[in-house]
Amino acid sequence: RIDGVHPALIALGTNEQLFIATNDIPVDVLEKTIKHIELCFADTLEGIAIKIQVFNISNQHYNDGNIKTFRTTSALRTYLEEHKNKKPSSKSDLDAFEAYSDYITNVLEYLFKQQ
């Protein structure tokens, strides 16, 4: 939950990227949430930076840093098609991806229970 609203999607990409899709959540709330998640990962993943990317469907226009807004889901789909995430290319990359995925899932479940 972000400020009392469930995000539409949370997904893990390769290269330690965390994607969060939301619907009409104010940018200041999203920025505060990103900082909270980054602090949690900084405390638990020494030397590994998780890149958080938020896709927000909203009438407000804001594309800066970690937050990108889209006016429609169709616009978001187009953007995602043009910026596809790469699949892990080797067995070791896949194993690392699965380990990070499990870990990040546990951290996010803990964070969202706290809100």
Order of alpha helices (4+ residues) and beta strands (2+ residues): beta-beta-alpha-beta-beta-beta-alpha-alpha
